[in-house]
């Protein structure tokens, strides 16, 4: 198998494909992503050859860049055609992201089998644009399959990278409770502000490890607080050893939390498909789900203190998250090819 993976712009469409790569063990693998995207460093660290193309993002709000997006997609389509002819993949996999659209169209034009992964419960625009051109769509949630009634669909569950499986087996116990805050690969201004306002009392009750995102780090000379702009190889072990995790509701992170059976406080990105993901967790009692617009530092401190005081509740949340998000999606895809 010569495997081509495509996705980027955020890490949400990247980490599940890396999990798939860990499972398929192709004889050759390539990646097409965005120029200067956050995904490039992570992919190159996995020793996967990385190629970037131009692509346009169709925004749901007014932005002058939306006007030129169709022209950018056309350029990206031609670039993708050239790369596919040169790389000769036998299979193409996409997990969404606007950069995948011209790649999938080019693969379809060259009659290369294409497969799409729908991660979020709510289907994204990119996957709706590429759905008519793929051989099969693999979904995490049964509800997502209903969005693609005219295409072959398989519900396979979620995905976890090999590095997280290894970290789970080697997790170390901390001398002091540890809180990990993850705003995604690009960070999250809303979560960063929440942490900033609650930080002084937080470090009195736990160690705080904070992934801020590039260019969003602010130095706080406080004991028990460590900030990172980006986490690559270190993230699995930090997540495995954390007692509580605050995160967005992207499926990549949620899947890894589910595998590790972590107690999580989930704050979905406002006005995004993450809200539907978080809704599934809330309905199952699998995480503490909060609205960014309404969540205050005082409430955050209260939630964390309650979880620290009740280890049985932390275990219950982790077990439920693990149950509702089975993480053997990559194996199921491998068996279906």
N, C-alpha and C positions, 0 to 999 in steps of 0.2 A: 504493500500500500504506500502510495505517495500522497501524503495528506497536506492539504492547504487549509489553514484556519484563518478566519477573518472576523474582525471586530475591533472596537476601540473607541476612543473619545473619553470613556470612563473605564474603570476596571470591572464594572458589572458584567460586561459581555466577554471579559477576558478570562477570569479565573475558572469558569466552568469549562471553557475550551482547553485550558491547561490541564484540568482534571481528566478530560477526555483523552488528551495526548498521553498522559501518564498511563492510561489503561490500554490504548490501542497499540502502542509500541510500533509505529510505522517505520518502514525502512528509510523514509525521508519525510521531513516536515518543513513547512514554510508558513510564514505569517504575513498577511497584508493588513496594515493598520493605518492610522492617521499620522500625518507629519507632525512632529513635536508633541504627540499624544502622550498621556501619562502611562500608557501601556508599554511603550517601547523599552524602557529600562527593565521592566519585569520579564518581558519576553526574551530579551537578549541575555538576561541572567539565567534563563532556562536553556540557553544554547540553541535557540531556534532562530534561523535566519529571518530577518525582519525587513519588509519592504513597505514603503509608504506611498499612498496615492492621494490625489486631490478628490475631495468629495464635498457635496453640499448638504447642509442640514436644513430640513424643512421645519421651521419653528412655528409653534402654535400662536405666537404673538408677533406683533409688528416689529420687523427688523429689516434694515436695508439689505442685509446679507441674504435674506430669503429670495430677493429678486434675482441674485446671481446664482442661487443654489442649483437650478436646472442646468446651467452651463457648466458648473463645477462637476456635476454628476456625469455629464457627457465626457468631460476630460478624463475623469476617473474611470469611466467605462473603457476608454481607449487604452489608458495605462494598464488596467486590469487585463484586457485582452492580450497585450504584449507580454505581461508577466506570466499569464497562464500558458501561453504558447511556449514560452521559454522554460518554465518550471515543470510542465507536464504532470500536474497532479492527477491522481485517479479518483480522489474524493475531495469535496469541498464542504466544510462545515462553517456555519455562521451561527452566532448566538445573539444577533441583533446589533444595533449600532448603525448609524447612518453610513459609515464607511463600507459596510457590507453590501449595500444595495448595488453599486456598480459592479462589484466583484461577482455577486451571484448572477446578475444579468449576463455578464461576460462568460461565466462558466456554462450557463444554459445555452448561450449562443454556440459554444464550442462542444456541446453535448457531453459535458463532464457532470457526473451525478453530484447533485447538491442536496445537502440536508440542513435544516434549520432547527435551532433550539429556542423554544419560547420559555423564558425563565419566569417572568412576572405573571401573576394571575391575570392581569389585564394586558392584552396584546398591544405591542408598540407599533408605531407607524412603519418603522423599517421592516418588521416581519410581515406586515400586511402588504407592503409593496413587493416583497420577494416571494410571498407564499405561492403565487401561480407558477413559479419557476423552479420549485424544489421537488425532490422525489418523496420526501417525508418530513413532517414536522414533529419533533419530540417536545413534549411539554412536561412541566413539573406538576401542574395542577390539572385535575379533570375538567374544571370549569374553563380552563384556557382552551381545551380541545374544541369547545363549542364555537369558538371564534373562527375556526378553520374547517367548516363543515364540508367544503368542496374539495379538500385535500386529504391525502392519507396522513393520519395522526396516530402517534403512540404516546401514551402517558407513561413516563419512565421515572419520575421523581427528580431529585436534585443531584448535585455533583460536589465532590470534595477532592481536593488535590492530595497527592501522595504525601506531601510534606506535612499536612495536617494529621494524616493517619499516623505518621511516625511521631509527630509531636504528642499525640494523645497517649502513645505508649511510653513516652519519656517525660511526661509532665512532672514538674517539680513543685513541691508544696512551699508556699511562701511563709516566712516567719510572721508576716503581717498581712491582713486582707488586702487584696489588690483589685483596683478598679481600672479597667481598660476602656478608653473612649476612642471609637473609630468613626471618623466622618466620611469614610470612603477614600479612594486613591487620591482624590483632589482635595480632600478635607471638606469641612462644612462650617461655614461662618456661623450658622445658627447654633450648632453644638459647641463651637469654640467660645462663643459669647456666654453660653450657659455655664460652661466649665470655668471660664474666667470669673464670673460673678459668684460662683459657689466654691472656688478653689481653697480659700483660707480655711473654712471649716472642714472641707473634704479631707485635706491632708492630715487633719487631726485624727481621723477615724480610719484611714486606709492609705495605702500607696496608690498614687495616681499615675498611670501611664497614658499619654495623650498623643494620638496621631492627628496632627493639625492640618496637614496638607502643605504643599510647597508654597513658600512665600507668605504663609499665614501663621508662622511661629512667632510668639511673643515671649521674651525671656522673663520667667518668674523665678526669682531666687528664693525658692521655698523648699524646705526639706520634704522628702517623700513625693516629690513631683518630678517626672521625667517627660519631656516632650520630644517628639520626632516629626520631621516634615514628611518623611516617607519611610515605609517599612517594607522590606523585601523578605529576605530569608529569616529575619528575626520574628516576623509576625506570627507564624504558627506556634512557636514556643511561648511567646507572650500571651497569646490567646488561650493556649492550653493551660497555662498556670494562673490565669485570672480567675477571681472568684465571681465577679460581676462584670458584664460588658454593656456599655452604652453604644448603640450603633444606629445607623439608618436602617432602612428595610429593603436594601438591595438583595437579590436572591443569592448572589455569590457569598456575601458575608453571612446571611442567615443560614445557608447550607452548611458552612463551616462551623457556625455556632451550634447547629443541630447535631452535627457529628460529634462535637466535643461535649454535648449535653450541658451547655452553659446557661446560666440564669442571665437573661438579657432585659435591658430597658431599651425598647425600640421606639425611635422617634422618626417617623417617615418624612422624607422630603416633601414639603407642602406642594400641593397641586401636581402630583406626579403619580405614576403607576405604583409607587411604593405604598401608597395608602391602601390599595387593595390587598397587597401582600400582608401588611400589618393587620388588616382586618381579619384575615384567616387566623393569625396568631392570637389575636384578642378573643375571637370566638371560641378557640380551643383552650384558652387559659394557658398558652404556651410561652407567653412573655408579658412583661409589663409594657403596655403600649400607651404612649402619650403623644399629644398634639404639640408641635413646636410653638404654635401661636399662643397656647394657653399654659404651657409648662413654665414654672418659675423655678429659680434656684432653690427656694425654700422647699418646694414640692420634691425637687430632685434629691435634695439632701434627705428628706423624709423617706423617700422610696429606697434609697441606698441603705440608710440606717436600718430600715425594717428587714431588708434582705440579709444584711450582715447579722442581725440579731436572730434570724430564723433560717438556719441552714437547711432545715427540712423543706422550706418553701423554695429555696434555691434549687434543691435537688428535684423537686416536683416540676418546676418550670423547665429545667433542662431535660428531664425525661419526656415531658409532653412535647417539647420542641423536636426532640429526636424522633418521636413517634409520628408526628404529622409531616415531617420532611425526611422521608427515607432518602439516603444519599448514595444509592447504588445505580444512579441513572447511567453513568458511563458504562458500567458492566452490561446493562440491559441494551444499550445501543450497540456495544461490541457484539453481543449475541445475535442482534437482529441484522447485521450487515452481511 
